[in-house]
Amino acid sequence: MTELGTPPTGAADATEATEATGTADWRRLSPRMLAVHPVQELVRSFPALIGALVAGTTSGHGPLWGLAALVLVIALGTLRWFTTTYRISPQHVQVRRGLLRRRVLTVPRDRVRTVDVTANAMHRIVGLARVEIGTGRSDRKGENGLKLDALAAPAARQLREELLHRQPRSAAAESGAAPEPGTATATEAATTTETAPATAYANTSATGPRPARAPSSTPEQETRLATLDPRWVRYGPFTLSGLLTVGVVAGFGSRAVSEAKIDLGKVGPVHQLLDQVRGAGWLVGAVEVVVALLVVCVVASTLAYVLAFWNYRLSRHPGGTLHVNRGLITTRATSIEERRLRGVELSEPLSLRLVGGARCIAIATGLRVGRGAERGGSLLLPPAPRKVALRVAGDVFGGPEPYTTPLVPHGPRAVRRRFTRALGLTALLVGVLAVLHQVAGLPSWVWQASLVLLPCAALVAADRARSLGHALRDGVLVCRFGSLVRRRNVLTCDGVLGWNLRQSFFQRRIGLTTLVATTAAGRQQYEIPDVDTAEAVRVADAAVPGLLTPFLVRPAGNPQE
């Protein structure tokens, strides 16, 4: 991504960019955003408005200061429509924004990785949607990405088709969406004939590429891969998202109470609750508090699941993209080019695994997992039954074989290392607490209660040992590890850019290595932990032949082996 004022990499590139973008007309955001953004700015600036009102009250001009701040916030909310324009050429996407500091962000169209179309409640009321163009850099510090907030909902869908399916605006208009006046009325002077081959894999083979289709002016039917089953809501409480919500609310509430210097013990309902707990005994009171907290977390997690994944739908577009639609109040539609797809991650958190659930995450170039502005954009399937996750993963990438094939175990040394690390660290913690009891007078029940951690650590170590495994099958690398979150990563070998072979001091003593595949997709590195060193070299050399050859030491007398 480049912006105005950045030195060009070459005169030829600058000339090409100028010629490519000179024929496309600048488009504006929807005028309806003037009814949304001022309200959003008022909500966002509410603390500042209260501060201005209080500051003005001390000088006797509180209403005047409050009115001035209110007018300023509304003006800032309306300026975006006057200062933001964009245009789409056959080679580039450009967004021009800013008043005092004018910026022009330019992205080559072949750098577009995803297109997210989201609409919150206010957007949906007036028929708007926000478009966010993912380029693989929008999650970096200081990078705002390409965001168009907001377009008319039909224009937003049309723009997604235009960017990902290489469909010209005239064809997109014929396929359904009528542009809103003043938002997107210009047509492209030229269309691209780029048909780069896709690297996604068909369902029946992990090696056969699916060719991309040329743009078409006729509507194409999508293939639906998965749709939300209302019974999946039962997995909501096991996502533990409500626990985080309760923690955030509790932290914010305690901070507000502390700042206001309120003694909760003197508040009527809280005082009665504390008296009830004291009357029932601390043990019974603790159980009641834990049960109440558990109920609140279950309700919050279930509500969060419904809000985030209701109306979920995963479909495949014949033009070579995957579409993920979800959301109850705030809707989100994410499109991922299959030619950018390098694999799928089957994620099984411990809480979900206990009830037979799992979720699927895309491993795509330029789309980092769970980071920055593209957080959640890589999710292919929300928490659902494991058999559904296996089917969806196979339909999206590689077929069912990589997700069900037996894995190569890592041997007894890796198993012993799991138990040594888990039990050793836990025993060290118990020992420290026991010493503090003798030296510093720490209550004895603390270190005695910590003994419960030893069998828990042993169970986690056993589960981590069972999870270890890897396989190399038909050009696809499979690795599985983890206990609290078990991950089975299926990655095409064509997406591997390099290998890292890491050994700690203790790994060197027992002949184990952590093999790390580096890639431009997803988490950007995928580990095969605690594998035999010879096996790590064999897997790396077989997955990407010739990459490690210059670094391998051959046995004496066999230079060609």
TABELVEN-V857123 format. One record per backbone hydrogen bond with DSSP energy under -1.0 kcal/mol. CO is the residue of the C=O (numbers start at 1). NH is the residue of the N-H. If there is no record, write none. Layout:
co=CO nh=NH
co=CO nh=NH
This chain:
co=2 nh=106
co=3 nh=6
co=10 nh=14
co=11 nh=15
co=12 nh=16
co=13 nh=17
co=14 nh=18
co=15 nh=19
co=16 nh=20
co=17 nh=21
co=27 nh=86
co=30 nh=33
co=31 nh=34
co=32 nh=35
co=33 nh=36
co=33 nh=37
co=36 nh=40
co=37 nh=41
co=38 nh=42
co=39 nh=43
co=40 nh=44
co=41 nh=45
co=43 nh=46
co=45 nh=49
co=46 nh=50
co=47 nh=51
co=48 nh=52
co=49 nh=53
co=50 nh=54
co=51 nh=55
co=52 nh=56
co=53 nh=57
co=54 nh=58
co=56 nh=61
co=61 nh=65
co=62 nh=66
co=63 nh=67
co=64 nh=68
co=65 nh=69
co=66 nh=70
co=67 nh=71
co=68 nh=72
co=69 nh=73
co=70 nh=74
co=71 nh=75
co=72 nh=76
co=73 nh=77
co=74 nh=78
co=75 nh=79
co=79 nh=83
co=80 nh=84
co=85 nh=96
co=86 nh=27
co=87 nh=94
co=91 nh=109
co=92 nh=89
co=93 nh=107
co=94 nh=87
co=95 nh=105
co=96 nh=85
co=97 nh=103
co=103 nh=97
co=105 nh=95
co=106 nh=2
co=107 nh=93
co=108 nh=111
co=109 nh=112
co=113 nh=337
co=114 nh=134
co=115 nh=335
co=116 nh=132
co=117 nh=333
co=118 nh=130
co=119 nh=331
co=120 nh=124
co=121 nh=125
co=122 nh=126
co=123 nh=128
co=127 nh=153
co=129 nh=151
co=130 nh=118
co=131 nh=148
co=132 nh=116
co=134 nh=113
co=134 nh=114
co=137 nh=140
co=140 nh=143
co=146 nh=133
co=148 nh=131
co=150 nh=30
co=151 nh=129
co=152 nh=156
co=153 nh=157
co=154 nh=158
co=155 nh=159
co=156 nh=160
co=157 nh=161
co=158 nh=162
co=159 nh=163
co=160 nh=164
co=161 nh=165
co=161 nh=167
co=168 nh=172
co=169 nh=173
co=170 nh=174
co=171 nh=175
co=173 nh=176
co=180 nh=183
co=180 nh=184
co=200 nh=210
co=208 nh=202
co=223 nh=316
co=226 nh=314
co=229 nh=232
co=230 nh=233
co=231 nh=234
co=232 nh=235
co=233 nh=236
co=236 nh=239
co=240 nh=244
co=241 nh=245
co=242 nh=246
co=243 nh=247
co=244 nh=248
co=245 nh=249
co=246 nh=250
co=247 nh=251
co=248 nh=252
co=249 nh=253
co=250 nh=254
co=251 nh=255
co=252 nh=256
co=253 nh=257
co=254 nh=258
co=255 nh=259
co=256 nh=260
co=257 nh=262
co=263 nh=266
co=264 nh=267
co=267 nh=271
co=268 nh=272
co=269 nh=273
co=270 nh=274
co=271 nh=275
co=272 nh=276
co=273 nh=277
co=274 nh=278
co=275 nh=279
co=276 nh=280
co=277 nh=281
co=281 nh=285
co=282 nh=286
co=283 nh=287
co=284 nh=288
co=285 nh=289
co=286 nh=290
co=287 nh=291
co=288 nh=292
co=289 nh=293
co=290 nh=294
co=291 nh=295
co=292 nh=296
co=293 nh=297
co=294 nh=298
co=295 nh=299
co=296 nh=300
co=297 nh=301
co=298 nh=302
co=299 nh=303
co=300 nh=304
co=301 nh=305
co=302 nh=306
co=303 nh=307
co=304 nh=308
co=305 nh=309
co=306 nh=310
co=307 nh=328
co=309 nh=312
co=310 nh=327
co=312 nh=228
co=313 nh=325
co=314 nh=225
co=314 nh=226
co=315 nh=323
co=316 nh=223
co=317 nh=320
co=320 nh=338
co=321 nh=317
co=322 nh=336
co=323 nh=315
co=324 nh=334
co=325 nh=313
co=326 nh=332
co=331 nh=119
co=332 nh=326
co=333 nh=117
co=334 nh=324
co=335 nh=115
co=336 nh=322
co=337 nh=340
co=338 nh=341
co=340 nh=365
co=342 nh=492
co=343 nh=363
co=344 nh=490
co=345 nh=361
co=346 nh=488
co=347 nh=359
co=348 nh=486
co=349 nh=353
co=350 nh=354
co=352 nh=355
co=352 nh=357
co=353 nh=356
co=356 nh=386
co=358 nh=384
co=359 nh=347
co=360 nh=380
co=360 nh=381
co=361 nh=345
co=363 nh=342
co=363 nh=343
co=364 nh=367
co=364 nh=522
co=371 nh=374
co=372 nh=375
co=374 nh=377
co=376 nh=379
co=378 nh=362
co=381 nh=360
co=384 nh=358
co=385 nh=389
co=386 nh=390
co=387 nh=391
co=388 nh=392
co=389 nh=393
co=390 nh=394
co=391 nh=395
co=392 nh=396
co=393 nh=397
co=394 nh=399
co=401 nh=404
co=401 nh=405
co=408 nh=470
co=411 nh=415
co=412 nh=416
co=413 nh=417
co=414 nh=418
co=415 nh=419
co=416 nh=420
co=417 nh=421
co=418 nh=422
co=419 nh=423
co=420 nh=424
co=421 nh=425
co=422 nh=426
co=423 nh=427
co=424 nh=428
co=425 nh=429
co=426 nh=430
co=427 nh=431
co=428 nh=432
co=429 nh=433
co=430 nh=434
co=431 nh=435
co=432 nh=436
co=433 nh=437
co=434 nh=438
co=435 nh=439
co=436 nh=440
co=436 nh=442
co=443 nh=446
co=444 nh=448
co=445 nh=449
co=446 nh=450
co=449 nh=452
co=450 nh=453
co=451 nh=454
co=452 nh=456
co=453 nh=457
co=454 nh=458
co=455 nh=459
co=456 nh=460
co=457 nh=461
co=458 nh=462
co=459 nh=463
co=460 nh=464
co=461 nh=465
co=462 nh=466
co=463 nh=467
co=464 nh=468
co=469 nh=480
co=470 nh=408
co=471 nh=478
co=473 nh=476
co=475 nh=493
co=476 nh=473
co=477 nh=491
co=478 nh=471
co=479 nh=489
co=480 nh=469
co=481 nh=487
co=484 nh=350
co=486 nh=348
co=487 nh=481
co=488 nh=346
co=489 nh=479
co=490 nh=344
co=491 nh=477
co=492 nh=495
co=493 nh=496
co=498 nh=518
co=500 nh=516
co=502 nh=514
co=504 nh=508
co=505 nh=509
co=507 nh=512
co=511 nh=533
co=513 nh=531
co=514 nh=502
co=515 nh=528
co=516 nh=500
co=517 nh=526
co=518 nh=497
co=518 nh=498
co=520 nh=366
co=521 nh=524
co=524 nh=519
co=526 nh=517
co=528 nh=515
co=531 nh=513
co=532 nh=536
co=533 nh=537
co=534 nh=538
co=535 nh=539
co=536 nh=540
co=537 nh=541
co=538 nh=542
co=539 nh=543
co=540 nh=544
co=544 nh=547
co=548 nh=551
co=549 nh=552
co=555 nh=558
co=558 nh=561
